[in-house]
């Protein structure tokens, strides 16, 4: 599938900012399952943009605006082609105990994705869930799918129920949240079970967008959608298998990956600082269309 993705981020300040310093992770990945056909980032006010790859290989764009401004607009436009992922059946059908032995032998390489991180803590409650789904004699693939389904069935999708910094224990207590919360909960359970897992941000084609593309009618940009989050779990042999607990599915052609990391803090689409005022309003809108 091919998609055109327009991601607009608008900061409107309460007063006048004298300077802004920002970094953005908005460039879709380019790998064996996804090809980046084109990409551009523009800002208003305009400025020079510098690019580098971070520790996890994500493309990061940094810029500074040193003139006075009352608002800041970022517009990222990408064209991407996605393909289906071939699942290695041998890794899918391995037992939990065999998988753990393999991961223990590769602990140094997978260290960041096996340990707690700044936004994902492990606890006795998380460990109890891990023991429930990942018994030593169970088969790895079906156990992963069962956990994916359990999160969808147990937790309500409820925008506004959580904050960006809501912790895993709070999610378990609330039993509600959004894609970020469900992804981080799943990662906590997997790491507690000694299974490497990483956080993914990107985009997903919603049913509204799919129908609009089929009818050749573009949905309205404002409020169309925002970034999405899911999980990649490593199977023995080095294959990262993408699972989306928010939708209880394997991430496929309708998912476009942008960044990976230990948790949301490694993959935030935009972050920065500014002088002279405070943010009055932040709005984000994503338009994703098949082409």
Secondary structure, DSSP 8 states (H G I E B T S, - for coil): -EEEEEEEEEEEEEEEESEEEEEE------BTTEEEEEEEEEEES----EEEE-TTS-EEEEEEE-S-EEEEEEEEEEEEEE------HHHHTSBHHHHHHHHHHTTTTTGGGTS-BTTB---HHHHHHHHHH--TTSBHHHHHHHHHHHHHHHSEE-TTSS-TT--HHHHHHHTEE-HHHHHHHHHHHHHHTT--EEEEEEEE--HHHHHHHHTT----STTS---EEEEEEEETTTEEEEEETTTTEE--TTEEEEEEESSGGGT-SEEEEEESS-EEEEEEEEEEEE-
